[in-house]
């Protein structure tokens, strides 16, 4: 889902970088004003969990893998503004520290996933999350969040002049639909698991129990270490599309398990620190 450098035309990535900077800045200020203090301890661990989940690729088709975005999960648990900031922090650390996603394309990835993906994923929950349609709304939010990010990425590639035959475009969209269904199902499963651990966690602002934080933190560590053993080694949809259209000479390959697990644990710590600093910035 992350667009690497070299995939977008210069006017496209430059315009999106210019648009992303003030957009994220405004959302940061909104998050600092409106973030629920009772959920502050959850901010760091849920951000770390999403970072770890994005590390794990799973097969979605022949020679292609996908990974979870988790924009709807962040939005439902933290609120859309805080979720957008956390996702932007994750994308920045992935690009600047771990070379996952392009640095020049960081604005495009932020618009696609941290802004549009998060807010699109939150909309069904906002409209129907308190009634009988709550479970379908959470599922739809996860699916819509991923599809929004994927369609925007494809549109940016087309605007950049990347030639995509109709058959290739249809296959790419089909693979993204499969990923979106998995995103919706797992988003719903994670939120229901959180509310079994602590009833009312998502619906009502309240202090987060230490047990809840520990469970989410342990899940993040397991995803970053043990989960890496089961991750698919095939390229994701955007990387595969780059090779098929000739804009990339090769695809990114997974590092060894030890290197991936070490990078994952380091990333968990960085994400947690960034999220805590965001909360402290609000208090000052």
Buried (B, 14 or more C-beta within 10 A) or exposed (E): BBBBBEBBBEEBBBBBBEBBEEBBEEBBEBBBEEBBEEBBBBBBBBBBBBBBBBBBBBEBBEEBBBBBBBBBBBBBBBBBBBBBBBBBBBBBBBBEEBEBBBBBBBBBBBBBBBBBBBBBBBBBBBEBBEEEBBEEBBBBBBBBBBBBBBBBBBEBBEEBEBEBEEEBBEBBBEBBBBBBBBBBBBBBEBBBEBBEBBEEBBEEEEEBEEEBBEBBBEBBBEBBBEBBEEBBEBBBBBBBBBBBBEBBEEBBEBEEEEEBBBBBBBBBEBBBBBBBEBBEEBEE
